[in-house]
C-alpha cells in the first residue's frame, strides 16, 4: 500500500510526496499548481509536470518530516512548505 503526503505552499496544494509499495519516493506537483506563477519548492524540485524520482524526492521527504516535528519551532512565514504528515 502506498502512502501520500500532501505538500502545501502559500496556502495552496503544491503537490504530493508518495511512498510507493517498494518504499521508493516520488514527488509530483499538483495539476492546478501550474496556474498563475508557481514557485518551485527548491532548486532540486523545479516546477515541472513530470514526477521526480526517489533520488531527488527523498531529501525533500526528510525536510518535510523535520518541519512537522512538534519540537521544532519555525518562523511563521508562508514561504515555508506546509505538510500534512502520514507517518513520518
N, C-alpha and C positions, 0 to 999 in steps of 0.2 A: 504494500500500500504506500502510495506517495503522500508526502506532506507538503503544504504550501504556506509560505509566509508572505502576507500582503505587505508591500512597501509603499509608504506614502511620502510625498514631498510637497510642501506648501499646500497642505490641506486637500490634496488630491491623490488618488492612487496612481503611483508611478509604474508599478509592475508587480511581478510575483517571483519570489525565490522558491524554487521547487526542489525538494529532495526526492529523487526517483527511487524506484524499488531496488535498484542496485547500489543505493546510497550516494550516487553521484548527484551533483547540484547543477541546476540551470537557472539563469535569470532571464526573464523576458519582460520588456517594457509593455505596459497595458496599451491596447489599441487606441483608446481615447486619449492617451497621454500625448500623442503626436499632434493634437490640435493646438493651435497657438504657437508659442515659442517654448518647447520643452527644454528643461535643464537636464544635463547628464548627472547621474548620481556620483560619478567620479570620472577621472581621466581613463581609468581602465574599463569603464562601462559607458562609452559614448552612446548617444541616443541612436538606436537602430531597430529595425523590425525583427531581425534575426535574433534568436536566443543566444545567450552566452553560455559556453560550456563550463564544465567543472573547474578547470584550472583558472578561469577568470572569475567565476561566480563564488568559489569557496572563500577567498579572502574577504569578500563583501559579507558573507554569512557570519564570519567571526565578529565583524564590526556591528552588524545588526543585533546579534545576541548580546554583545557587550553594552550596546546602547539601551537594551531593555533591562539590564541588571538593576535590581531595586536599590542597590547601594551606590550606584554611580549617579552623580548629580551633573546634569548637562545644562548649559545655558538655554534659556527659553528663546530660541530663535527658530523661525520657520525654515531656515536653510538646512537644518539637520533632518535627515530622513526619520520618519516615524514608522515603527514597525509594529505589526501585530504578531506576537510570538506564537509559535506552535511547537513547543518542545525544544527550546534552545539548550 
